[in-house]
Amino acid sequence: MTGRTYVARLDGREMRDTDSVFQQFYDGLKLPDYFGWNWDALSDCLRDLKWLPAEHYVLIVEAADEALSGDVAGRQLLFKTLLRAGRRWSSTKRPEGIDLSRLVVVMSCDAASVSGLRAQLRLCWEECSVGADGRW
C-alpha cells in the first residue's frame, strides 16, 4: 500500500447513547466543526472524509457488540451507516493495481460475541443492500 493511511480506533464500550457515538467519531476521525451531531451528518462525513487528507482510512470499532447495547434501533442505524459508507468507498474508482478500498471498517468483539455481531451485521447488510428494484 502506498501513501498515507489514517487509522481511527473507536470503543463500542464508550458508545452508550447516540451522543457518545457521535463523540467517538468526532474525536477519532477529527470530524470538522460543521459536523451536525446526527445520523445524516455522520453518514455525510463518512462518505466524504476530505477534511482528513489520506489515501486510505481504517476505522476500527473495538467491542462493536457493546455499542448502543440498550438501543437496538440506534445500533442498527450505526451499523447501516458504517456499511453504507464502506460500500460507497468500495465502489469508488481506484487506480490500476489498488485493491484495498479507501475506507476499511473493522468491527471487533470478544470470541463469545462473534456470532451475535455477525448476525446483526448480516441483517443490516441485507436491509441496506437491496433497493426497491431488488438490486444494490
N, C-alpha and C positions, 0 to 999 in steps of 0.2 A: 504494500500500500504506500502510495506517495502522498506528500502534502501533510497538512496539519489535521490532526484528529482531536476533537473536543469530547471528553468523557465526563458525563454528569452522573453522580450516584445519588439516588433518592432513597428514602427509607419509608417503606409502607407502614411501619410501626408508628411513624410520626404523622401519618395521614388519617387522623381520627375523624375529621369532618372536611367539608369542601374547602373551607378557608385554609386549613392546614395543607390540603393537597396543592392548592394554588401557591401557597407559601413555599412548599418544597420545590415546585417547578420554577418559581420566581428566583429563588436562591440558587438552585442547581444549574439552571440554564441561563442565569443572568438575564431574565426577561426584561424587555425595555420598559421604561416608565409608563408608556401608554397602554401597557397590559391592562385589560378591563376586569380582571378578577372574576371571570365567569367561564363556563364551558366553551362557549363560542370563541371567546378571546384566546383561551388556551389552545383550541384547535387551530385557530388562525396562526398563532405564534409557532406551533409545532410544524405547520406546513410551510413556514417561511424561513425562519432562522437567519435572516440576512443581517441582523444586528450582531451575530456571533460568528465572525468570519472563520470558516474552517472548510476543509474539503469533505470531511466525514464527521459524523456525530454518533456517539454511542451513549445511549440513555439506559442506565441500569437501575431497575426498581428492585431493591432488596426487600425481602419479606413482603412481596407483592400480594400474597394471600391475606395479609393483615390490613391492607389499605381499605379504608371505609368499611371496616368489618360490621358496623351496625347500620349500614345504609346500602342495601342491595342495589337499589336503583342508581345511586351515586357511583357505586363500584362499576356497574355496567357502563355508565357514562364515561368513567375514567378509562376502562379497558377499550371501549369503542373509539374513544378519542385517540388513544395510542395506536390502535390497529389502523385506523383511517390515515393517521399521519405516516405510519410506516408504509402503508400501501401507496400513498402519494409519492413518497420519496423513492420507493421501489420502481415506480413507473416513470420516474424522471429519466430522460435520455442521458446515457453515460457515454463517455469517450470509449473508443475501442480498447478492449483489454481490461476494463474496470468491471469487476464482478460484484463487489460489495456495494450495497445500496448506500446512499449518503447518510441515511438515518437507520441505525440499528437499535432496536429496543430489546433489552434483555430483562425478562421477568424472572426473579429468583425467589425461592422459598425453601423451607426445610423439606427433607425427603418425604416425611409423612403427609405433607400438604400438596405434593406434586399432582396427584390425580385430581384433586378437587380444583386446583388452579387451572389445570389443563382443561377440565370440563367447562369451567366458567369462560375461559378464553375461547374455546371452540364454539360455544353458544354465541358469544359476542361476535366472533368471526363470521358465523353463518348469518346472523342478523344484519350485519353491516356489509356483507359481501354481495348479497343478492339484491339487485334493484327490482323495480316494478316489472321489467321485461324478463326477469329470471337470470340476468347476466350481471357482471360487475358493473 
